Structure formats: C-alpha cells, structure tokens
Amino acid sequence: TTGTAGTDDYTSTTVTATIPAGQTTVNVDIPITDDILDEPNEDFTVDGTVTSGNTSNTDPSGTVTITDNDGLPMVTIGDVTVDETDGTATIPVSIDTPSSVDTVVSITTTNVDATNPDDYTTTTVTATIPAGQTTVNVTVPIIDDVIGEDTETFTVDGTVTSGNTSNTDPSGTVTINDNDTPSIVIGDVTVDEGAGTVSVPVSISNPSDEDTVVSITTTTGTAGTDDYTSTTVTATIPAGQTTVNVDIPITDDILDEPNEDFTVDGTVTSGNTSNTDPSGTVTITDNDGLPMVTIGDVTVDETDGTATIPVSIDTPSSVDTVVSITTTNVDATNPDDYTTTTVTATIPAGQTTVNVTVPIIDDIIGEDTETFTVDGTVTSGNTSNTDPSGTVTINDNDTPSIVIGDVTVDEGAGTVSVPVSISNPSDEDTVVSITTTTGTAGTDDYTSTTVTATIPAGQTTVNVDIPITDDILDEPNEDFTVDGTVTSGNTSNTDPSGTVTITDNDGLPMVTIG
C-alpha cells in the first residue's frame, strides 16, 4: 500500500507467500524504481492476510523505507545578453536535477554599470520551480534610451527560501548591448570674411554617457592661411550633451576673391562613437566688391616722347586682371600725333596698377590740343566693369607766330605784294583780317585796302596785294602800315603789323628863270 512512496517509487505487487511446515520465513520481492529526483526518504506498507494455516493473528503489515540516492540539486541563474531594444531580459532560474518539492527562489536585481532606472527596471520577484521541473524564467524590463553607452551589466541575485538545493545564493549577469552608438559630425559652415571668427559645431547624433573628446585641426583648401588662422584644439562634448563649438579666426582682407574653403578635421581620442575621423568644410564668402578697372586720363606735352597711362583696379584681386588695350583716334591721329598701340596689360594678383606706354609724335605743325582714347577689354579676372576707357590729351609745342612782312616798293611798280606768314605750318587755316593805315604815305600814294588773308593748313605764307599810285611829284620815301587781326586759327600772337615803304621814281625838279 502506498505511503510517502508512491507507484513512481516501486511496483505495486500482489503475491502469495507460503511458509512451508517446519520453516519460519520466506521472502517476498518487490521492484523499487530508481528515479533522478532528489527526494527525502519515502515508505510504503506491505500488508498480509493469512489464508491458510494456524496463526494467532491474520493481518500482519510491514513498512518498506526507500532512501534517496540523488544528490541535492544545484540552483543557477543564467547569464543573458540582450539588445537594448529587446524590451525585456528573460533570465532562466534552474536546478540541475528535478526535485520532488517546489524550489522557491527570491530574486532581486543589482546595479553594476547598468543602472536603474536608466538601463533597466529594478525587479524583485519570487521564482518557483515546481517539483519535478528544472527551470522557470524571470523577466526584467530593459530601457531603450537614446544615449550612446558602452556594453553594460547588472546582476540577478537569488536566495533559496524553500526546497532542497546544494547552494542557496545563485547569481547571474545580464549584459545589455547598446543600440545608440552616436556618430560624430563636424558641421559645414559658411561665413562672411568680415565676421572675424567662424564657430564650427562638433556634434554627436545622440548623447553619450561619457565625454567625447575630439582632436581638431584645420587644413588649407582654396582658402589659405592668409584667409584664416591655422588652429589645432581639443573639443570635448560632455556626457549627456551633443554639441560644442570650435572658434577659428577669419581674416578680413581687402582682396576681391571668389568663395574659398578650408577643412576642419577631427580625430576622436576618447569616447564611444561609430566613426572616429569626422571632417567639415568652412566656406568663406568675400565681402569685397568686385574691383572697378579704370584707364587713367593723361595729359602730355608733344615733346614727352611717350604717354604713360595707368591701368588700375580700385581694390586688389586674388587673381590676375588681364586687360586687352588698344588706342583709338579722336582728333589726335595715328601716325601724325601718336603711334597706334595694341597691347595686353596684366595687373598681378594682389596689385592694383600697371602702366601702358604709347609713343607720342613730336612734329612741327601748330595744332590745337588733341586727344585720343585708350580703350580696354577685360579678358581675364573679376571686375565690375569690362570695358574701361581713358583719354590722352596732347599739348602742342608748335603754336606758330604770325608776321606781316616789311616791304619796300618803287611807286612805279603798280602794286606791292605784302607777305602774311606763320613761323611753322598749322593743322588748320589761319585767317587774318588785313587793313592799311596811313603813315607818311597817304591815300594818294596807295589804295586803302581791307582784305582777308587765309594761310591754308599746312602752308606758311600768303601775299596781300595793295595798289600803289605812281604820281609825278618828287617826294621823299614814304610809308604806311599793313595791320592784321587773326580771326581764325591757332597762333601765339593775333595782331601782326608790317610796313610798306614807297620809294619815289620822280627825278628832282629843275628850276628855271624864264
């Protein structure tokens, strides 16, 4: 009959035992089951009923006690690795062999470098492994944050409060793999060169649980050290933050430049990031207007030999400014007044002026002040205008003087031809108003004359004819003046005068007494 031992522990048996006459004992064999359960001693009864023979009692009973041969089970709490995104960690609480009684374990969690409540939720729970079983699971909530962290752990600690185990204080470790390793970025920034400094952000994509330390250095690109100050510095993003700024001095020059850039390069020297060598670009925009190109106006004397004409920009440029130069007649002409010149003028980067020379012709012709233009076309470089023009003014050194010649004429000549002259040719007609004025000779000695005398351009003399009267009077030499007024043309004097002397052709009279 079953007792604390059941049919799992032995085989139920019904049999007839016969003690032969003259003997006192026989044995009955009952099969015992060898299981793997840890159990206390167990028993069952062997009951008899005398069916034949002569005994003082008829219902004997005996007890069979079964002793266990299985050692006490060892309880363990499993080590588990989870991702931060898993939501929970499922931790097995186990015994290595089944027990015949419930195994009750009090469970609690303990911080290591993973902490409550940032990384997981502290959990205190009772885990019961039912008799005959070996494992139950305990779940602990895992926190999915946005902070970059190293791999972290906490322990799951147990205390056996009921059951038979060889140990009573198992412990396991939960390892949390982070899913938030930040990437590091150095921002691209555009700055006006007049700003003085550029603030470059050094950032991580999400906060970290430790300082992120980045070694920063600058590298020239199209912008050089004339445009910014080379900088090497350490940038530290404190734990829990995402950005710090690095300030780099910018140089405000006076050069006209295109947009220029340099790089800001980083190396992560401490911290936990998915990349370790970020780089950003700083673009410097120019604040200097495009330079204006001019060709200077120049005045020269005809004797100077050359005209030196400045070709200039009002502010320096970062590139060469190339200007194609040619000369154009106005009232000064090639080849009489200057030599046509076609030349390329290059203003080097960083400079503002070059000179162009044009040969000037020194002739002997009296001329007004004359000009020609020096015209440019910008063929390379950055300027606000592309077709500058300047004027060269030539001051003449050959202004002629005008003279009316002195002439002596015999009164019998009929006319006197008076030369009206300039000292050198002029490039325009010289027009002189001529009139006669009596002197010792009067209007009965010549014909009063008012006339216009024109000396054509390029010539130097014309003659004015004045009638002379041939009388029969014996006279001494007599004279009158020929006066001029320049009414057109370019002369150094404007009121010339000449003298005509008339010699008499009548012999001395003879005196007679009748």
Disulfide bonds with the S-S distance in Angstrom:
none
